[in-house]
Amino acid sequence: MKLIPRLFILVFICILAAMASAVYAEVRPAPDQVFKGHELINDWDIEGAEKLAQELIEQNPESGDAHFLLARTDFFKSNYAQAMDRLKYVEGSHQNVKEFKELAKETLKATEHFVSSESDHFIFRYLEGPDEVLLPFAKEALEQSYKVLGDLLEYHPREKIVVEIYPGREYLSRVSPLTLQDIETSGTVALCKYNRIMIISPRFLVRGYNWLDTLSHEFVHYLLTRKSKNRFPLWLHEGAAKFLETRWREETDYLSPIMETVLAGAFENDYFIPLENMMPSLAKLKSAEDVQLAYAEVSTMMEYIAELKGDSFLSYLLAQLAQGQNFESTLETALGTSIAEFQTNWQKRIRSLNLEFIPGHKTLTSKFKKGGEDPEESSYREIEEKRTRDLVFLADILKSRNFVKAAVLEYEKAINETQTLNPILYNKLAGTYLKSGEHDKAKVLLRKSLKHYPHFHTTLLNMGETYFQTQDYPEAQNFYEKAQRINPFNPFVHNRLIQIYNKQELKEKKEFQEQLYRHIE
């Protein structure tokens, strides 16, 4: 997800001279030089801004404005301790100065115990411990993204890109403009901002999440911002990131089932998210459903542009914006139509696709872990209808007392009576089928659920277990590996994969899996 800071920065720059005074404030560089430095930061030309700031300090060593500029470049290079040291030379009562100092202080506190691990083009920062299990997967996804997306957009950053993995949503809130309420409501788990990628570890979500595509999504934002000099509009930023987030794994089908459902529903009910309402971030929309709808709108717009002009057009558009060309006029000239008419044509195209609206197919928000919360109690709250909850509660009791057939009847009744396609219900019933040895019934049920929620960890796990119990180890491996990529912190998945590799005499895979498991033990 991308937060666009341009308006804030322009206001900030215009009042810079008045808001930052040095400890020795009588010596100051020319305001236009300071303005240029902050514009370079706004363009994410951090190297250029740093060079200018160092020149200004050499000329004006006691200038608070010059030190403030260099502190910002340090911050954008993820050197938070250096930024805080530099800010000691800066006094100022303006709100923006106070806010930046607070942001730098909170970011330093949030990350001061992080350790680092590097790949060819990325620097990963995280708390030492269980999150180390993420590194092999993250490095693979982002290095492949670097190649595939860099080639597509004709831009390969020279500097290594910082990726910070946070131990919980509270940390993301502390180091970004998002409130805890924003994160909870929208389900936001990652951002690209301040010249880095920020993501919450899947360890802090109940069932993990599709975090590898999320990393690639944020890397698309990084490339778009860098190549366009931060001049790409938010709606197309999000559209391009969603459209391209699966390319690293050679997958072009980006439109998830829930996005198709909410988009079909939008056309049926004539309810859309206007492009202007997406500012300053999709994370600020009022519900997770609106976030999914916004993604569905802008990603299909991006796909439509690619159909009209080809994938290479995006690289051309970014280059034009970096040269100072106006976005709207450049896009309208290329498309041969106004943006308003383009949206009308897009709606006609979407209607022609006959998207499927599936009743009961609802958005699942990111389910964050909460200290002391019982997992079973939490899962009950994810079942909306009271009658369905009661049936599930009764079935759970019957299952716990080994009345398996009676439990199956109650679970089936719950699924038949509910108005939703809740994967929690499907997995409870499928798990009970497995317990009674009804593997074919479990497969049918789980396949149906995967069609609607393809990244639901429990479904992938149960599908793997179905094949494991029937000794189809290659298929079991396929589903357990998918489950691990959604949530690498489930010990059961690790143990099953070790067994599966052992049974297939895959010695190297087994040894690597044992190494991964040691990170989370």
C-alpha positions in Angstrom: 0.0 0.0 0.0 1.3 3.5 -0.9 0.9 6.7 1.0 1.4 9.8 -1.1 3.2 12.6 0.8 3.5 15.3 -2.0 0.9 17.8 -0.6 2.3 17.5 2.9 5.9 18.0 1.6 5.0 21.0 -0.5 3.4 22.7 2.5 6.3 21.7 4.6 8.8 23.2 2.2 7.0 26.5 1.8 7.3 27.1 5.5 10.6 25.5 6.1 12.6 28.7 6.6 10.2 29.8 9.3 10.0 26.5 11.2 13.5 25.3 11.6 16.0 27.5 13.4 19.5 26.4 14.2 21.2 26.4 17.6 23.3 29.0 15.9 20.5 30.3 13.8 22.2 33.5 12.5 23.9 31.5 9.7 21.6 30.1 7.0 21.9 28.9 3.4 19.8 30.4 0.7 16.1 29.3 1.0 16.0 28.2 -2.6 18.9 25.7 -1.9 17.0 24.3 1.0 13.9 24.1 -1.1 15.7 22.2 -3.8 17.0 19.7 -1.2 13.6 18.9 0.2 12.2 18.6 -3.3 14.9 16.0 -4.1 13.8 14.0 -1.0 10.2 14.3 -2.2 11.4 12.9 -5.5 13.1 10.0 -3.7 16.4 11.2 -5.1 18.0 10.6 -1.7 21.5 10.5 -3.0 21.1 13.9 -4.7 19.5 15.4 -1.5 22.3 14.0 0.6 25.0 15.4 -1.6 23.4 18.9 -1.6 22.9 18.8 2.2 26.5 18.0 2.8 27.6 20.9 0.6 25.3 23.2 2.5 26.7 22.1 5.8 30.3 22.6 4.5 29.3 26.2 3.6 27.1 26.8 6.6 28.2 24.4 9.4 26.0 26.0 12.0 22.8 26.1 10.0 19.8 24.3 11.4 18.2 24.3 8.0 21.1 22.4 6.5 21.3 19.9 9.4 17.5 19.4 9.2 17.8 18.6 5.5 20.7 16.1 6.2 18.7 14.5 9.1 15.9 13.8 6.6 18.2 12.2 4.2 19.6 10.0 7.0 16.1 9.0 7.9 15.2 8.2 4.3 18.4 6.0 4.2 17.0 4.2 7.3 19.9 5.6 9.4 17.7 6.6 12.3 20.3 7.0 14.9 22.3 9.4 12.7 19.1 11.3 12.0 18.4 11.7 15.7 22.0 12.9 16.3 21.7 15.4 13.5 18.4 16.7 14.9 20.2 17.8 18.0 21.4 20.8 15.9 17.8 21.7 15.0 15.5 23.7 17.1 12.0 24.7 16.0 8.5 25.0 17.3 6.6 24.3 14.1 4.4 21.3 14.1 6.1 19.6 11.2 9.5 19.8 12.8 8.0 18.3 16.0 6.2 15.6 14.1 9.4 14.6 12.2 11.4 14.5 15.4 8.8 12.3 17.0 8.6 10.0 13.9 12.4 9.6 13.9 12.5 8.9 17.6 9.7 6.3 17.4 11.2 4.6 14.4 14.6 4.4 16.2 13.0 2.9 19.3 10.9 0.4 17.2 13.9 -0.8 15.3 16.9 -0.4 17.6 17.1 -4.1 18.4 16.7 -5.2 14.8 19.4 -7.4 13.1 20.1 -7.4 9.4 20.5 -10.0 6.6 21.2 -9.1 3.0 20.5 -10.5 -0.4 21.9 -9.2 -3.7 19.5 -6.2 -3.8 17.8 -6.0 -0.4 18.6 -5.5 3.3 16.2 -7.2 5.6 15.8 -5.9 9.2 13.9 -7.8 11.8 14.0 -9.0 15.4 16.4 -11.9 15.9 14.4 -15.1 16.6 11.5 -16.8 14.9 11.2 -14.2 12.1 14.4 -15.6 10.6 12.3 -18.3 9.1 10.9 -15.7 6.7 14.2 -14.9 5.1 14.6 -17.6 2.5 11.1 -17.1 1.2 11.4 -13.3 1.3 14.7 -13.2 -0.5 13.4 -15.5 -3.2 10.3 -13.5 -3.8 11.9 -10.1 -3.8 15.0 -11.1 -5.8 12.7 -12.6 -8.4 10.6 -9.5 -8.3 13.7 -7.4 -8.8 14.4 -9.2 -12.0 10.9 -9.7 -13.4 9.4 -6.3 -12.4 12.7 -4.4 -13.0 12.8 -5.8 -16.6 9.1 -4.9 -17.1 9.4 -1.3 -15.8 13.0 -0.9 -17.2 14.3 0.2 -13.8 16.7 -1.7 -11.5 17.6 0.3 -8.4 21.4 0.5 -7.7 21.1 0.9 -4.0 20.0 -2.0 -1.8 16.4 -1.6 -0.7 15.6 -1.8 3.0 12.8 -4.1 4.1 11.7 -3.9 7.7 9.7 -6.8 9.3 7.7 -5.6 12.3 6.6 -7.7 15.3 3.0 -6.6 15.3 0.6 -4.0 14.1 1.5 -1.6 16.9 5.0 -1.2 15.4 3.6 -0.4 11.9 1.4 2.2 13.5 4.4 3.8 15.4 6.6 4.1 12.3 3.9 5.3 9.8 1.0 7.7 9.6 -1.5 4.9 10.0 -3.4 4.5 13.3 -4.2 1.2 14.9 -7.8 1.8 13.9 -6.7 2.3 10.2 -4.8 -1.0 10.3 -7.6 -2.9 12.0 -10.4 -1.5 9.7 -8.6 -1.9 6.4 -6.5 -5.0 7.1 -3.3 -3.2 6.1 -0.2 -5.2 6.8 2.4 -3.4 4.7 3.5 0.0 3.3 6.0 1.4 1.0 7.1 4.8 2.4 10.2 6.7 3.4 12.3 4.9 0.8 11.7 1.5 2.3 9.3 -1.4 2.5 7.5 -2.0 5.8 5.6 -5.2 6.6 4.1 -6.9 9.6 5.4 -10.5 10.2 2.8 -13.1 9.5 3.7 -14.5 12.9 1.4 -11.9 14.4 -1.7 -12.9 12.4 -3.9 -15.8 13.4 -3.5 -17.7 10.2 -0.7 -15.8 8.5 -1.5 -14.1 5.2 -0.3 -13.9 1.6 2.8 -11.9 2.6 5.0 -12.9 -0.3 2.8 -11.3 -2.9 2.4 -8.4 -0.5 6.2 -7.9 -0.5 6.2 -7.9 -4.2 3.2 -5.5 -4.2 5.2 -3.0 -2.1 8.2 -3.4 -4.3 6.1 -2.4 -7.3 5.3 0.8 -5.3 9.0 1.3 -4.7 9.8 1.1 -8.4 6.9 3.3 -9.4 7.9 6.0 -7.0 11.6 5.9 -7.8 11.3 5.8 -11.6 8.6 8.5 -11.7 10.3 10.7 -9.1 7.2 10.3 -6.9 4.8 11.8 -9.5 2.6 8.7 -10.2 -1.0 9.2 -9.0 -2.3 7.1 -6.1 -5.1 5.4 -7.9 -2.8 4.1 -10.7 -0.1 3.3 -8.1 -2.4 0.9 -6.4 -3.8 -0.4 -9.6 -0.3 -1.2 -11.0 0.9 -2.7 -7.8 -2.1 -5.1 -7.6 -2.0 -5.8 -11.3 1.7 -6.8 -11.1 2.1 -8.3 -7.6 1.9 -12.0 -8.8 4.3 -11.6 -11.8 7.3 -12.7 -9.7 5.9 -16.2 -9.6 4.9 -16.2 -13.3 1.2 -15.7 -12.5 -0.9 -13.1 -14.4 -4.2 -13.8 -12.8 -4.1 -11.1 -10.1 -7.9 -10.7 -9.6 -8.8 -12.6 -6.5 -12.2 -14.3 -6.1 -13.3 -11.7 -3.5 -12.2 -8.8 -5.7 -14.3 -10.2 -8.5 -17.3 -10.6 -6.2 -17.1 -7.1 -4.8 -16.6 -5.6 -8.3 -19.5 -7.5 -9.7 -21.6 -6.3 -6.7 -20.5 -2.7 -7.3 -21.9 -2.8 -10.8 -25.0 -4.5 -9.6 -25.6 -1.9 -6.9 -24.0 1.1 -8.6 -21.6 1.6 -5.7 -18.0 2.6 -6.5 -15.1 4.2 -4.8 -14.4 7.5 -6.6 -10.7 7.9 -7.5 -10.4 11.1 -5.4 -11.7 9.2 -2.3 -8.7 6.9 -2.4 -6.4 9.7 -1.2 -4.3 9.8 0.8 -4.3 6.0 1.2 -6.6 3.0 0.7 -5.9 2.2 4.3 -8.0 5.2 5.2 -11.1 3.9 3.6 -14.0 3.0 5.9 -14.0 -0.8 5.6 -12.1 -3.8 4.4 -14.8 -4.3 1.7 -14.2 -0.8 0.4 -10.5 -1.5 0.3 -11.1 -4.6 -1.8 -13.4 -2.7 -4.1 -10.9 0.1 -4.6 -8.2 -2.5 -5.5 -10.6 -4.2 -7.9 -11.5 -1.0 -9.6 -7.9 0.4 -10.1 -6.3 -2.9 -10.9 -8.8 -3.7 -13.7 -8.3 -0.1 -15.0 -4.5 -0.8 -15.1 -5.2 -4.1 -16.9 -7.4 -2.2 -19.4 -4.6 0.3 -20.1 -2.2 -2.6 -20.6 -4.7 -4.1 -23.1 -4.9 -0.9 -25.0 -1.2 0.1 -25.0 0.8 -3.0 -23.8 2.7 -3.7 -20.6 5.6 -1.5 -21.8 3.4 1.6 -21.7 3.8 1.8 -17.9 7.5 2.2 -18.2 7.0 4.9 -20.8 4.5 6.7 -18.6 6.9 6.7 -15.6 9.7 8.1 -17.7 7.5 10.9 -19.0 6.4 11.8 -15.4 10.1 11.8 -14.3 10.8 14.4 -17.0 8.1 16.7 -15.6 5.2 15.8 -18.0 1.7 16.2 -16.7 0.1 12.8 -15.9 -3.4 13.5 -17.1 -2.4 15.1 -20.4 0.2 12.3 -21.0 -2.3 9.6 -20.3 -5.1 11.2 -22.3 -2.9 11.8 -25.3 -1.7 8.2 -25.3 -5.2 6.8 -24.9 -6.8 9.3 -27.3 -9.5 10.0 -24.8 -10.2 11.9 -21.6 -9.8 10.2 -18.2 -13.5 10.5 -17.7 -14.3 8.9 -21.0 -11.7 6.2 -20.2 -13.6 5.4 -17.0 -16.8 5.1 -19.0 -15.1 2.7 -21.5 -13.6 0.8 -18.6 -17.1 0.3 -17.1 -18.4 -1.0 -20.5 -15.4 -3.4 -20.6 -16.0 -4.8 -17.1 -19.7 -5.3 -17.8 -18.8 -7.3 -20.9 -16.8 -9.7 -18.8 -19.9 -10.9 -16.9 -18.1 -11.1 -13.6 -19.6 -13.5 -11.1 -21.2 -12.2 -8.0 -21.3 -15.0 -5.4 -23.8 -14.5 -2.6 -22.2 -15.1 0.8 -18.6 -14.5 -0.5 -17.4 -11.9 2.0 -14.1 -10.1 2.7 -12.0 -11.7 5.3 -10.1 -9.0 7.2 -6.6 -9.6 8.5 -7.0 -11.4 11.8 -4.3 -10.1 14.2 -3.4 -12.1 17.2 -4.3 -10.6 20.6 -2.6 -11.5 23.8 -4.6 -13.9 26.0 -7.3 -14.5 23.4 -8.5 -18.1 23.0 -8.2 -19.2 19.3 -11.5 -21.1 19.5 -13.4 -18.1 21.0 -11.8 -15.9 18.3 -13.0 -18.2 15.5 -16.6 -18.2 16.9 -16.6 -14.4 16.6 -15.7 -14.7 12.9 -19.0 -16.5 12.4 -21.7 -13.8 11.9 -25.0 -15.5 12.5 -25.9 -16.5 16.0 -27.8 -19.7 14.9 -24.7 -20.8 13.0 -22.4 -20.1 15.9 -24.6 -22.2 18.2 -24.6 -25.1 15.8 -20.8 -25.0 15.5 -20.4 -24.8 19.2 -22.6 -27.9 19.7 -20.6 -29.7 16.9 -17.3 -28.8 18.5 -18.5 -30.3 21.8 -19.7 -33.5 20.1 -16.4 -33.8 18.2 -14.3 -33.3 21.4 -16.3 -36.2 23.0 -15.6 -38.3 19.9 -19.2 -38.3 18.7 -17.9 -37.8 15.2 -21.0 -38.7 13.2 -23.2 -36.5 15.4 -20.7 -33.6 15.0 -20.7 -34.0 11.2 -24.5 -33.6 11.2 -24.3 -30.4 13.1 -21.5 -29.0 11.0 -23.4 -29.8 7.8 -26.5 -28.2 9.2 -24.5 -25.0 10.0 -23.1 -24.9 6.5 -26.5 -25.4 4.9 -28.2 -22.8 7.0 -25.5 -20.0 6.9 -25.7 -17.2 4.4 -21.9 -17.1 3.9 -19.1 -19.2 2.5 -17.1 -18.9 5.7 -14.0 -21.1 5.4 -13.9 -21.6 9.1 -17.1 -23.7 8.8 -15.8 -25.6 5.8 -12.6 -26.5 7.6 -14.3 -27.6 10.8 -16.4 -30.0 8.7 -13.5 -31.1 6.5 -11.4 -31.8 9.6 -14.2 -34.0 11.0 -14.4 -35.9 7.7 -10.7 -36.5 8.0 -11.1 -37.8 11.5 -13.8 -40.3 10.3 -11.7 -41.3 7.2 -14.0 -39.7 4.6 -11.2 -38.3 2.5 -13.2 -37.8 -0.7 -15.9 -35.8 1.1 -13.1 -33.6 2.6 -11.5 -33.0 -0.7 -14.7 -31.9 -2.4 -15.5 -29.5 0.5 -11.9 -28.1 0.6 -11.7 -27.6 -3.1 -14.9 -25.6 -3.0 -13.6 -23.4 -0.2 -10.2 -22.9 -2.0 -12.0 -21.6 -5.0 -13.4 -18.7 -2.9 -10.5 -18.3 -0.5 -7.3 -19.6 -2.2 -4.9 -18.3 0.5 -6.7 -19.5 3.6 -4.0 -21.3 5.6 -6.2 -23.9 7.3 -7.8 -25.0 4.1 -4.3 -25.5 2.5 -3.2 -27.5 5.6 -6.3 -29.7 5.6 -6.0 -30.3 1.9 -2.4 -31.4 2.4 -3.5 -33.7 5.3 -6.1 -35.3 3.1 -3.4 -36.3 0.6 -1.0 -37.3 3.3 -3.5 -39.7 4.9 -4.1 -41.3 1.5 -0.3 -41.5 1.0 -0.3 -39.2 -2.1 2.9 -37.5 -0.9 3.6 -35.3 -4.0 0.2 -33.7 -3.7 0.5 -33.5 0.1 3.8 -31.7 -0.4 2.2 -29.3 -2.9 -0.4 -28.2 -0.4 1.7 -28.2 2.7 4.3 -26.0 0.9 1.6 -23.6 -0.1 0.4 -23.5 3.5 3.9 -22.9 4.8 4.3 -19.9 2.5 1.2 -18.3 4.0 2.1 -19.1 7.6 5.7 -20.4 8.2 5.1 -20.4 12.0 2.9 -23.5 12.2 4.9 -26.3 13.7 2.5 -28.9 12.4 3.2 -27.9 8.8 7.0 -28.1 9.4 6.7 -31.6 10.9 4.5 -32.9 8.1 6.9 -31.5 5.5 9.8 -33.2 7.2 7.9 -36.5 7.1 6.8 -36.0 3.5 10.4 -35.3 2.3 11.6 -38.3 4.3 9.1 -40.6 2.7 10.1 -39.4 -0.8 13.8 -39.6 0.0 14.2 -35.8 -0.6 17.3 -35.5 1.6 18.2 -31.9 0.8 14.6 -30.6 1.2 14.3 -32.5 4.5 17.5 -31.0 5.9 16.5 -27.5 4.8 13.0 -28.0 6.4 14.6 -29.1 9.7 16.8 -26.0 9.6 13.7 -23.8 9.1 11.9 -25.6 11.9 14.7 -24.8 14.3 14.0 -21.1 13.9 10.5 -21.4 15.3 11.0 -24.1 18.0 
